[in-house]
Amino acid sequence: MTLFEALRLRSVVTRGLKVALIVGVILVLINQGELFLKGEMPPLWKVIMTFIVPYCVSSYSGAAHIVAQSRRPVVEPEPRPKP
């Protein structure tokens, strides 16, 4: 399996979206919280990037793990000796 194929897997996409939502909200509050408290709106591009970065990190790490596992040789366990 290639990295591009793994990035399109439903499990990778949904996990990336969940992580982006949770981490993105926390980062927006940390980084832009003062502006919100003043009643101002931060630049839209900063808010968008705050959600895109965790999505990319989560998706890449999940897909890279899947690719690594798919390239790993399957090793059959040795049978245990009978007592």
DRENNUPA-97142 format. One record per residue: residue number from 1; x, y, z of N, C-alpha, C in turn. Coordinates in steps of 0.02 Angstrom, whole numbers, plus 32768, in hexadecimal, padded with zeros to 4 digits. Last residue first. Layout:
N
<i=NUM	n.u=X	n.v=Y	n.w=Z	ca.u=X	ca.v=Y	ca.w=Z	c.u=X	c.v=Y	c.w=Z>
...
END
This chain:
83
<i=83	n.u=80C6	n.v=7A12	n.w=8521	ca.u=80E6	ca.v=79FC	ca.w=8560	c.u=80E6	c.v=79B1	c.w=8569>
<i=82	n.u=80F5	n.v=7A3D	n.w=847B	ca.u=80C2	ca.v=7A1E	ca.w=84A8	c.u=80E6	c.v=7A06	c.w=84E7>
<i=81	n.u=8137	n.v=7ADB	n.w=844D	ca.u=813F	ca.v=7A93	ca.w=8458	c.u=810B	c.v=7A79	c.w=8489>
<i=80	n.u=80DE	n.v=7B4A	n.w=83E3	ca.u=80F9	ca.v=7B3A	ca.w=8425	c.u=8101	c.v=7AEF	c.w=842C>
<i=79	n.u=8111	n.v=7B81	n.w=8342	ca.u=80E4	ca.v=7B59	ca.w=836D	c.u=8106	c.v=7B4A	c.w=83AF>
<i=78	n.u=8138	n.v=7C2B	n.w=8324	ca.u=814F	ca.v=7BE6	ca.w=8328	c.u=8120	c.v=7BBF	c.w=8355>
<i=77	n.u=80CE	n.v=7C96	n.w=82C4	ca.u=80ED	ca.v=7C83	ca.w=8304	c.u=8101	c.v=7C3A	c.w=8303>
<i=76	n.u=80FD	n.v=7CDA	n.w=8229	ca.u=80D3	ca.v=7CAA	ca.w=824C	c.u=80F5	c.v=7C97	c.w=828E>
<i=75	n.u=8106	n.v=7D7A	n.w=81F6	ca.u=812D	ca.v=7D45	ca.w=8214	c.u=80FE	c.v=7D19	c.w=823C>
<i=74	n.u=80FE	n.v=7DDD	n.w=816C	ca.u=80D5	ca.v=7DB8	ca.w=819B	c.u=80FE	c.v=7D7E	c.w=81B5>
<i=73	n.u=8160	n.v=7E71	n.w=815C	ca.u=8152	ca.v=7E2A	ca.w=814B	c.u=8129	c.v=7E08	c.w=8181>
<i=72	n.u=811C	n.v=7F10	n.w=813D	ca.u=813D	ca.v=7EE4	ca.w=816D	c.u=812D	c.v=7E9B	c.w=815C>
<i=71	n.u=80CE	n.v=7F5D	n.w=80F1	ca.u=810F	ca.v=7F47	ca.w=80D4	c.u=8134	c.v=7F17	c.w=8101>
<i=70	n.u=8065	n.v=7F7E	n.w=8141	ca.u=8057	ca.v=7F57	ca.w=8105	c.u=8097	c.v=7F3D	c.w=80E5>
<i=69	n.u=80A1	n.v=7FCD	n.w=81A2	ca.u=8086	ca.v=7F8B	ca.w=81B5	c.u=807A	c.v=7F60	c.w=8178>
<i=68	n.u=80BF	n.v=803E	n.w=8156	ca.u=80F5	ca.v=8017	ca.w=8176	c.u=80DE	c.v=7FD2	c.w=8188>
<i=67	n.u=803E	n.v=8067	n.w=8135	ca.u=806C	ca.v=8054	ca.w=8100	c.u=80A4	c.v=8029	c.w=811D>
<i=66	n.u=800C	n.v=8087	n.w=81B5	ca.u=7FEC	ca.v=8053	ca.w=818D	c.u=801A	c.v=803B	c.w=8156>
<i=65	n.u=8065	n.v=80EF	n.w=81D7	ca.u=8063	ca.v=80B2	ca.w=8200	c.u=8043	c.v=8079	c.w=81D8>
<i=64	n.u=8042	n.v=814E	n.w=8178	ca.u=8087	ca.v=8133	ca.w=8179	c.u=808A	c.v=80F2	c.w=81A2>
<i=63	n.u=7FBE	n.v=816A	n.w=81A0	ca.u=7FCB	ca.v=814A	ca.w=815F	c.u=8011	c.v=812B	c.w=815D>
<i=62	n.u=7FD5	n.v=81A6	n.w=821E	ca.u=7FAC	ca.v=816A	ca.w=8217	c.u=7FB9	c.v=8145	c.w=81D7>
<i=61	n.u=8025	n.v=8213	n.w=81FA	ca.u=803F	ca.v=81E1	ca.w=8228	c.u=8016	c.v=81A0	c.w=8224>
<i=60	n.u=7FD0	n.v=8259	n.w=81A1	ca.u=8010	ca.v=823F	ca.w=818A	c.u=8029	c.v=8208	c.w=81B9>
<i=59	n.u=7F63	n.v=8279	n.w=81F4	ca.u=7F5A	ca.v=824F	ca.w=81B9	c.u=7F9B	c.v=8231	c.w=81A1>
<i=58	n.u=7FA1	n.v=82CB	n.w=8256	ca.u=7F7F	ca.v=828D	ca.w=8269	c.u=7F77	c.v=825E	c.w=822D>
<i=57	n.u=7FD3	n.v=8333	n.w=8205	ca.u=8000	ca.v=830C	ca.w=8230	c.u=7FE0	c.v=82C9	c.w=8242>
<i=56	n.u=7F5E	n.v=8364	n.w=81C7	ca.u=7F96	ca.v=834A	ca.w=819F	c.u=7FC4	c.v=831E	c.w=81C9>
<i=55	n.u=7F14	n.v=838E	n.w=8237	ca.u=7EF8	ca.v=835C	ca.w=8209	c.u=7F31	c.v=833B	c.w=81E1>
<i=54	n.u=7F65	n.v=83F1	n.w=8270	ca.u=7F5B	ca.v=83B2	ca.w=8293	c.u=7F3D	c.v=837B	c.w=8267>
<i=53	n.u=7F5D	n.v=844F	n.w=81FD	ca.u=7F9C	ca.v=8432	ca.w=8214	c.u=7F91	c.v=83F2	c.w=823D>
<i=52	n.u=7ED7	n.v=8479	n.w=81F0	ca.u=7EF6	ca.v=8451	ca.w=81BB	c.u=7F35	c.v=842E	c.w=81D5>
<i=51	n.u=7EBA	n.v=84C9	n.w=825E	ca.u=7E98	ca.v=8489	ca.w=8257	c.u=7EBA	c.v=845C	c.w=8224>
<i=50	n.u=7F0C	n.v=8535	n.w=824A	ca.u=7F0D	ca.v=8516	ca.w=828C	c.u=7EEA	c.v=84D3	c.w=828B>
<i=49	n.u=7EE7	n.v=8561	n.w=81CD	ca.u=7F26	ca.v=853E	ca.w=81D4	c.u=7F2B	c.v=8519	c.w=8217>
<i=48	n.u=7E6F	n.v=85A3	n.w=81F1	ca.u=7E6E	ca.v=856A	ca.w=81C4	c.u=7EAE	c.v=8540	c.w=81CB>
<i=47	n.u=7EA1	n.v=860A	n.w=8242	ca.u=7E73	ca.v=85D9	ca.w=825E	c.u=7E72	c.v=859A	c.w=8233>
<i=46	n.u=7EEE	n.v=8650	n.w=81E5	ca.u=7F0E	ca.v=8633	ca.w=8220	c.u=7EE2	c.v=85FD	c.w=8240>
<i=45	n.u=7E8F	n.v=8679	n.w=8188	ca.u=7EC3	ca.v=864A	ca.w=8172	c.u=7EE6	c.v=862A	c.w=81AE>
<i=44	n.u=7E43	n.v=86D7	n.w=81D1	ca.u=7E26	ca.v=8697	ca.w=81BF	c.u=7E5B	c.v=8664	c.w=81AB>
<i=43	n.u=7E86	n.v=872F	n.w=825A	ca.u=7E86	ca.v=8724	ca.w=8211	c.u=7E6F	c.v=86DC	c.w=8201>
<i=42	n.u=7E0E	n.v=8737	n.w=82E3	ca.u=7E52	ca.v=872E	ca.w=82C8	c.u=7E4E	c.v=8726	c.w=827D>
<i=41	n.u=7D9E	n.v=87B4	n.w=8315	ca.u=7DA5	ca.v=8775	ca.w=82F1	c.u=7DED	c.v=8770	c.w=82D7>
<i=40	n.u=7D77	n.v=87F6	n.w=83B9	ca.u=7D93	ca.v=87FB	ca.w=8375	c.u=7D99	c.v=87B5	c.w=8357>
<i=39	n.u=7D56	n.v=87F6	n.w=843C	ca.u=7D20	ca.v=87FC	ca.w=840C	c.u=7D37	c.v=8803	c.w=83C4>
<i=38	n.u=7DB5	n.v=87DB	n.w=8495	ca.u=7DAD	ca.v=8822	ca.w=8484	c.u=7D73	c.v=882D	c.w=8454>
<i=37	n.u=7DB1	n.v=8751	n.w=8492	ca.u=7D9A	ca.v=8773	ca.w=84CE	c.u=7D90	c.v=87BE	c.w=84C3>
<i=36	n.u=7DEA	n.v=873B	n.w=8414	ca.u=7DA3	ca.v=8729	ca.w=841F	c.u=7D88	c.v=874D	c.w=845D>
<i=35	n.u=7E6D	n.v=8763	n.w=842F	ca.u=7E45	ca.v=8787	ca.w=83FD	c.u=7DFB	c.v=8779	c.w=8407>
<i=34	n.u=7E93	n.v=8702	n.w=848C	ca.u=7E91	ca.v=8749	ca.w=849F	c.u=7E66	c.v=8771	c.w=846E>
<i=33	n.u=7E92	n.v=8689	n.w=8441	ca.u=7E62	ca.v=8695	ca.w=8476	c.u=7E5B	c.v=86DE	c.w=848A>
<i=32	n.u=7EE8	n.v=865A	n.w=83E4	ca.u=7EBF	ca.v=8693	ca.w=83D0	c.u=7E8D	c.v=86A7	c.w=8406>
<i=31	n.u=7F2F	n.v=85F0	n.w=8420	ca.u=7F52	ca.v=8621	ca.w=83F7	c.u=7F2A	c.v=8660	c.w=83E8>
<i=30	n.u=7ECF	n.v=85A8	n.w=846C	ca.u=7F0F	ca.v=85BC	ca.w=8489	c.u=7F2D	c.v=85F6	c.w=8462>
<i=29	n.u=7E65	n.v=8598	n.w=8411	ca.u=7E59	ca.v=85B9	ca.w=8452	c.u=7E9A	c.v=85D1	c.w=8472>
<i=28	n.u=7EA8	n.v=8554	n.w=83AC	ca.u=7E8A	ca.v=8595	ca.w=839E	c.u=7E7E	c.v=85BB	c.w=83DF>
<i=27	n.u=7ECC	n.v=84DE	n.w=83F1	ca.u=7F00	ca.v=850C	ca.w=83DA	c.u=7EE4	c.v=8551	c.w=83C9>
<i=26	n.u=7E4C	n.v=84A6	n.w=8409	ca.u=7E78	ca.v=84B6	ca.w=8441	c.u=7EAD	c.v=84E9	c.w=842B>
<i=25	n.u=7E20	n.v=8494	n.w=8385	ca.u=7DFB	ca.v=84C0	ca.w=83B3	c.u=7E27	c.v=84D5	c.w=83ED>
<i=24	n.u=7E84	n.v=8439	n.w=8356	ca.u=7E7A	ca.v=847B	ca.w=8337	c.u=7E56	c.v=84AB	c.w=8365>
<i=23	n.u=7E6E	n.v=83C6	n.w=83A2	ca.u=7EAD	ca.v=83EC	ca.w=83AB	c.u=7EA6	c.v=8432	c.w=838E>
<i=22	n.u=7DEA	n.v=83A4	n.w=8373	ca.u=7DFB	ca.v=83AB	ca.w=83BA	c.u=7E38	c.v=83D8	c.w=83C4>
<i=21	n.u=7DF7	n.v=83A7	n.w=82E5	ca.u=7DC2	ca.v=83CB	ca.w=8308	c.u=7DD4	c.v=83D8	c.w=8351>
<i=20	n.u=7E64	n.v=8354	n.w=82CB	ca.u=7E65	ca.v=839A	ca.w=82B7	c.u=7E31	c.v=83C3	c.w=82DB>
<i=19	n.u=7E34	n.v=82D9	n.w=82FC	ca.u=7E6E	ca.v=82F9	ca.w=831C	c.u=7E70	c.v=8343	c.w=830B>
<i=18	n.u=7DCB	n.v=82C5	n.w=829F	ca.u=7DBE	ca.v=82C9	ca.w=82E8	c.u=7DF6	c.v=82EC	c.w=830C>
<i=17	n.u=7E12	n.v=82C1	n.w=8226	ca.u=7DE0	ca.v=82F5	ca.w=8232	c.u=7DD0	c.v=82FD	c.w=827C>
<i=16	n.u=7E64	n.v=8250	n.w=823B	ca.u=7E82	ca.v=8291	ca.w=8230	c.u=7E51	c.v=82CA	c.w=823C>
<i=15	n.u=7E01	n.v=81ED	n.w=8243	ca.u=7E2A	ca.v=81FB	ca.w=827E	c.u=7E4B	c.v=8240	c.w=8277>
<i=14	n.u=7DCE	n.v=81F5	n.w=81C0	ca.u=7DA3	ca.v=8204	ca.w=81F9	c.u=7DCB	c.v=8213	c.w=8238>
<i=13	n.u=7E42	n.v=81D2	n.w=8173	ca.u=7E21	ca.v=8213	ca.w=816A	c.u=7DF6	c.v=8224	c.w=81A7>
<i=12	n.u=7E5D	n.v=8151	n.w=81A1	ca.u=7E90	ca.v=8186	ca.w=81A7	c.u=7E70	c.v=81CA	c.w=81A3>
<i=11	n.u=7DE8	n.v=810C	n.w=8180	ca.u=7DFD	ca.v=8110	ca.w=81C6	c.u=7E30	c.v=8147	c.w=81D1>
<i=10	n.u=7DE5	n.v=8117	n.w=80F3	ca.u=7DB1	ca.v=8137	ca.w=811C	c.u=7DC7	c.v=813F	c.w=8165>
<i=9	n.u=7E79	n.v=813E	n.w=809B	ca.u=7E51	ca.v=810E	ca.w=80C0	c.u=7E20	c.v=8132	c.w=80EF>
<i=8	n.u=7ECF	n.v=8196	n.w=8060	ca.u=7E89	ca.v=8199	ca.w=804B	c.u=7E5D	c.v=8166	c.w=806F>
<i=7	n.u=7F4C	n.v=8178	n.w=8090	ca.u=7F2F	ca.v=81B9	ca.w=80A2	c.u=7EE6	c.v=81BE	c.w=8090>
<i=6	n.u=7F65	n.v=80FF	n.w=804F	ca.u=7F56	ca.v=80FF	ca.w=8096	c.u=7F36	c.v=8141	c.w=80AD>
<i=5	n.u=7F83	n.v=812E	n.w=7FCF	ca.u=7F49	ca.v=8102	ca.w=7FD9	c.u=7F34	c.v=8102	c.w=8022>
<i=4	n.u=7FF8	n.v=8177	n.w=7FEB	ca.u=7FBD	ca.v=8199	ca.w=7FCF	c.u=7F7E	c.v=816F	c.w=7FD8>
<i=3	n.u=804E	n.v=8112	n.w=8016	ca.u=8039	ca.v=8146	ca.w=8044	c.u=7FFB	c.v=8169	c.w=802B>
<i=2	n.u=801A	n.v=806F	n.w=7FD8	ca.u=8041	ca.v=80AD	ca.w=7FD5	c.u=8026	c.v=80DF	c.w=8009>
<i=1	n.u=802A	n.v=7FC5	n.w=8000	ca.u=8000	ca.v=8000	ca.w=8000	c.u=802D	c.v=803E	c.w=8000>
END
